[in-house]
Amino acid sequence: MSADPLAWLLSLEGVPSAFAAARDGIDAVLRDRGLRRTSPEVTAESLLRGAHASAVLEGSVSSLDEVRAGAGDEIAQDAVRVSTELLGLMPVLRRAPLQALARLHAVAAAGVLPQERLGRPRDGEAAAKLRAVGELVTASTDAPALAIASLVHAELLTAAPFGSHNGIVARAAERLVIAAKGVDEKSLVVPEAAHLKLRAEYESNLRGFEKGGQPGVHSWLLYAAEAYAAAAEASPLLDR
């Protein structure tokens, strides 16, 4: 039996307990608000809120009401396009994660980049980074699914493997991993809104992650666990 490639995650102080608490918080919101009775409209609202928050983090100045009315700026429209295809990519992510990531970028950057650059890594180094992210998604591991989602997000955003829209792709990939790994299959929590709410911490910890080294990764993971708790609180389920 091969060694767990992500066993190191479980050895970082405070990380297993932080992600266990975050998962408990998500499970409580989904369970207590009647997950089985939720409608597709609630999922659509969660995805819309996530698209708006991700777009703002990417530089959009559109309000949620504008985005809901279909009148958002170009960045918001790009993020909304991604959100409408996101959950359909769950089986693709499980089977062929690089294909799913390429599709996310192709949808986000449609009309912005030339056709031949859609879904394509910038260079060989970017292609290698994407392959490493794909291995994260498909790894046979006991590491928490939420921790894997957070690493996918940070690796994609800091490596910026595509010619544009890397933040939108990274945050969409995070949500997709959370859904595909069964934490929140109906995608009712809103991690993007949590990152926007915690923007200063989000951006600071991404900078630490990008610098490399275990301290930066450790801090990012602890931040991400905190953000997932906030993501549960941002769910439209709590509007009911």
Disulfide bonds with the S-S distance in Angstrom:
none
